[in-house]
Amino acid sequence: MPRHGRTQPDTDRRLSDLISVGLLTRVFPADVVDEVVAQAGRTQQRSRILPSRVMVYYTITMALNPDGSYEDIYADLTDGLSWACRWEEQAVPAPSRSAIFQARVRLGHEPMAALFARVAQPLARPGWEGAWLAGKRLLAVDGTTLDVPDTPANVEHFGRPGTGRGQAGYPQARVVAIAECGSHAILDAVIGGLGTGETTLADELIDRLDPGSVLVADRGFYSFHRWATAQDRGADLVWRIRNNVKPHHVRTLEDGTWLATITPSSGPGWRQVAPRMVRVVDYHIDTGDDEAGIVDQQHRLLTTLLDPDEVSVEDLIAAYHARWEIENTFDELKTHQRGRERVLRSKSPELVRQEIWGHLCCHYAIRTLMADAATASEHPPVRVSFVKALKLTRRSVIQGSFPPLTTRTPPEVYGIRQRLGWPGTSTHRDEGGRIRG
């Protein structure tokens, strides 16, 4: 429906066929949205003012407008309508906050999770900086938390963070994700409560890991079982390990790395489990932190990439430190997209999950736009301004003028890509990492 005081056109086309959320509908086409909604059993049984397709786009738009009221967000959607006919004289009121809330409840979180799983694919192009190792996509796994409203249901489902004096602060949802280092695109994620650890949630992601990639992880994620599962999925690994993990030395290689075997230390029949061959990389980092008494920090990496002629020790170390790109990805979503120290709006666990999936879909759409801009400008996407891309995407929602069934890329999309990074613009980062433009 249009804003109050506006009228609906004289047409039999449904709102869900006409509504546009600008660039987001390029990434999440209407036919794909309808399919995942149907598979989740959430297709509306009768004609409604807020059908399921509209509510999927509404949920993504909520992530673009975290400060907006329910009514404001709906107005953002309808402001982008491209009507085929003239407006009638009779104004049609917009849906109430209560109606929008009930429509969110009807949708649930499953269609949003399914939509993300269906659409999120790697974005890195050949030759992109920090995107590849040994010709394979470089991925990282890590976790973060999001504050949710302090309601009894959210506290019970998600839990509060602990402190030295007990529990304090808002309840938090935990998100563990796999992201592409070269594009900052989140490719898979799982949502849980604080009572479930990052590594437990990561097991679900590793069970879905695609072959042909290199997965980087920090020392907290290592276990023999998790390592073996990821390797059996066809992925190569570069993981840091804790000091209490003791690989069994086999032989030292010419580059100073060494081959070793790892075995489980517990579990059913662990003594009969076949050992795994790994390559061990030991190196030191001079932190320069004399005041803290930590000047020399030792790192030990394990990798499945055994041949020094295929991957050098320098490339392995650089690949591990590319893990920080997923931290930057979380910062984009939490600090810039959601807003610094902002609490999510949903007061029930089901809608919290729906809202988080909306944020993940929104972030992926923005990163898709940035990847297109980077390809056109020959700048790596990690050097394109996420803040600028976010602002342009927000603007495209309000000013969007093409329906989701359109296949032709409209002129305004080219304009946004140009402002993000086509030649002749200055929207990339300078040598110090600061955003210019």
N, C-alpha and C positions, 0 to 999 in steps of 0.2 A: 504493500500500500504506500502511496505517497505521503509526504508530510501533511499535517493538518492544514486544511485550507487549499490543498491541491486536489485534483480530480483524476480519476482513472480513465484511460482512453476507451473509446468505443471499440473494443476488440474482444474476440473470444480466446485470445492467447492467454495462457495462465501466467500468473506472476512468476512462477518458478521457471518458465521458459524465457522470461524477459530480464530477470534480475541479473545484475552484473556486479562482480567485485573486482573490476579492473583486471590487473595482471594475474590475480589469483586463479581466475577461471581458465587461464592459459595453462596452468600447471595441473589444476584439478578439473578436468572437463566434466560437463553435466552428465554425460552418459556413464562415465566412471563413477561419479557420485551416486547416480541412481542404482547402479549395479551393486555397489557395496552396501547401500541402504537396504536393498532387496535381500541380499544374502544375509544380512543381520536381522531380517524380519521386522524392519522398522518402517516399511512403506506404509503411508497413511491409507486407511481403509475407506475414507471418504474425503471429499474435497475440503480442504481447510485453508484458512487465510495464511497459515504458517506451515506449509508442507515440509516433509523431511529434507528435500533438496535445499530449500531455502535455509533451513536451520543448520545444515552442514556449513554453508557459506557464512551464515551468521556466526557460528562458533569460531571460524577462522578470523572473521573480522573483529571479534571480541579481542583477539590477541593483538590486533593492530591499534585498537583504541581502548587500552586498559583503564583509562579515566572516564570513559563515556558511560552514560546510563544505558539501560536496555533500549530505551526509546531512541537515544542518540545513535546507537549502533545500527538500529533498524533503519533510521533515516539515512545513514551513510550508504546502506545497501540500495535503498530506493532512489537516492539522488543520482545513482549511476544508471538508471533505466534509460533505454533507448526505445521509446514508444513508436509504434508504426502508425498511430493515428493521433488526431488532435485530442486534447483533454475535454472531458465533459464539463458541464457547468457545476454539477453537484459534487461537493467535496466528500471524500471517503475518509473517515478517521483511521489513524494508524492503530495497530493492536496495542493493548495495554501491557504494562509491565507483567501483570499476572499471566496474561495469555502467552507472552514470550517465555516466561519461566516454565509454564506447563508444556510448551512445545520443546524446550530443552530437555525436560524430564522424559517426554515421549521418545526423543531421539536416543538418549543414553550415550554411553561412551564407545560402544562397540563399533558403530559405523566410522567414527573418527579414527579409531585405531586401525581399522581395516583399510581406510582410505590412505593413511600414511604408509602402511605396509605395501599397498598396491603401487603407489606412485614413487616413493623415495628410492632413487637409483643413483649410482655414482655419477658425478658430474665432471671429474677431472679429465682433461684432454691430454693426449700425448705431449710430452715436453714441458708440462707445467712444473714449476719449481716446487720441490718438497712433496710431490704427489706420488712418486714412484720409487721403488727400490727393486733392483734386479728385474726390471720390466713388469713389476706387479704393483697393484694399487696399495698405497700405504694407508692403513686404518689405525685408529686408536680407540681404546675402550676406557671409560672412566665414568664416575658418577657425580651427582650434585643433588642439592635439596632445594625445595621451593616452599616458602611459608604459605600456609592455608588458613582460612578463618578459624577462629577459636570457638568451635561449636562442639557439643558433646559427641556428635557422630564422627566428626573429623578427628577429635582427640582419640576416640576409641579405635578408629580404623588406622590412622597414620602414626599416632604417638607424638610425644613432645621430645625435643632434644634434651639430653641430660646435662647437668652441670655438677660442679663440686658440691653444691648444696641441694641437689635433687633435680627436679624438672622445672624448666622455666621457658618463657617465650612462647611463640606460636607453635602449634603442631606443624609438622613438615611432611611433605611427600618426598620420597626418594626416587630419583630418575637415574638409571644407568643406560648409557648409550654407546653406540659405535659410530664414529664420525670419520669422514674422509679427510685426511690431513691437508691435502692440497686444495680443497674447495670449502672446507668447514661445513659440508653438508652432512647432517645427521641421517644415517642410513637405516638404523634400527634402534629401538629403545624399549625399555620395560619400566613400568611404574610400580612402586610398592611403598610400604610404610617404613618407618625408622627401625621397626623390629626385625626387618629383613636386611641383612648386610649387603653391601655392594657386590661382593663376590658371589653370593647366592643368586642375586638377580642377574649377574653377568653370565652365569651358567646357562640361562635361558637364551641369551644372545649368542653365545658360543655354539650352542646346539643348532642355531640357524645360520651359522657363518658360511659364506659362499667360498668355494675354492678359488685359488688364483690370486689371493691377496696376501699382504704382510700385515699382521696385527701386532701393534705395539702396546705394551701394558706396563704399569708401574709395579713395584715389588709386592704390593698388597694383594695382587691378583694371582700370584703364582701358587699353584698346587700341582702335583704330578698328574692327578686326574684331569684337571682343567687343561693343562698343557697337552696331554695326550688326546683329549677330546678335540681341541682346536686343530691339532696336527692331523688327526684322522679326518677332519672335515676338508682337508686339502689346503689349508692355509699355512704359510710360513710365519714364524714368530720371532719377535725381538722383545724379550721381557727382562726387566730388571728383577733380581732376586734378593732376598734377605740374607743376612750373614749366616743364619743358621741352616741354610740350604747348602749341602756339601756335595757337589758333583765329583764323580770318581775319575781322576785323571787318566787319560789314555795316552796322548802324546801331544807335544808342543809343536805348533806350526811355525813356519818361517817368519810370519808377521807378528809373532808374539802371542797370538791367541792360541787356545789349546782345545783339543777335542776331549770330550768326557762323556760319561754316561750318567743318567739320572734314573732313580728308581723310587717307587713309593716307600714311605716309611710307616704306613699303617693302612688299615682297611682289610676287608675280607680277602684272604689269599694273597696278601701283598708280597710275600716272599716268592711267589711263583710268577709274578708279573714280569714280563720281559723288559729289560732296560731300554731306554731311549738314548740315541746318540745326539749330542749337542756340541755346539762350539761356544766356548767361554771367552768373553772379552772383559778384561780388567783394565780400569783406567781411573785416573784421579782428576778431581776438579779443585782448583785453587779458588776458594770462595772469597778470600781476602777479608773475611770477617774476624779480625784479630780480637775485637772486644768480646765477641761471644766465645772465643777460644776455638772456633772451627775454621781452620785455614785450609786444610786438605781433606776433601771428602772423597771416599772411595766408592766406586760403582762397580758392580759386576752384572754383566748381561749374559743371558743365554739366548742362543738363536738356533733355528733349524737350518740356516744357510751355512753349510759346512765348508764350502770351497772359498778360500781367500782370493782366488783368481776371479771368482764370480762377483763377490761383494767384499770390498776392502773393509778394514777395521774402522777407518774414518767414516765410511758410509754407514756402517752399523751404528756408530755413536751418534751421528747426525740423525739417523732415523729414529733412534730412541728419544732424542730431544725434540723431535717433531711432535712427540706426544703432547707437548704443551699447546698445540693447535686446538685440541679438544677443550682445553681450559678456556682458550679464547672464544671458542664456539659457545660454551656455556655463558660466558660473559656477555656475548652478543644477545643471547636470549633473555638472560636475567636482568642485566643492567640497562640495556638499551630498548629491547622490545617490550619486556614486561614493565621495566622501570626499576630503578635502584631501590632496594629494600621494600618493594611493594608486595602486599599480600594478595594472593589470588582472590577472586570474588565469590567463588562457589562454596556454599555452606554444607554440602553433603558430599560424601566420598565419591559417589557416582558422577556428580557434576564436576568435582575437582578433576577426576580423570579425564572427563570430556574436555574440560578447559585446557589441561596440559597437552592433550593430543592436538587441540586447536593451535596452541603455541608452536608445537613441533611442526605441524603442517605449514603454518605461517612462515616460520624460519626457513623451512626447505624451499618454499616458493620464492622468498627473497634471495636465497643463495642461488637458485636457478637463474634468476634475473642477473645476478652478479656474474655468474659463470658465462652467460651469453655476452655480457658487456666485456668481460675479460678476454673472451675469444676474439671479439671484434677489435679490441684495442691493443691486443698482444701484451697486456699486463696480467700477471697472475691474480686470481680473484682474492687472495688474502691481502693484496695491496689495494683493493678497491674499497672505498668507504662503506662499511655496513650501515652507519648512521644515515648517510645520504640515501642509500638504497631503501632503507626503512621509511624515510620521509617521502620518497617518491612513490613507494608502494602505497602508503597511506593516501597520498594524493590521488593515485590512480583509482582507488576504491570510490572516492567521492566523485571524481570526474569521469569515471569509466563510462563508455558509451557503446559497448559492444556486448551482445548477449553471449552466454557460455557456449551456445551451439555454433558460434562463428568459427570458421577455420582460418580466415585470412587475418594475418597480423595487422592490426590497425596502425595508423600513423603515429598515435601517441605512444605506442610501445617502442617504436624506433626512437622517438624523442627521448624517452626515459633511458634507453640503452645508451644513447649518445651522451646524455648528461652524466651517466655513471662512468663512462670510460672510453668512449670512442676517441680516435686520434683528434688532437686539437683541444682536448679538455684536460683538466688538471685535477682529477678526482682520485688519483692514486696516492699512496703514501710516499713520503720522502725517505731519504736514506736512514734517517733516525727512527722510522716507523710512524711518524706523525702524518695525519691525513692532511692532504692539500686539496684545495678546491671546495 
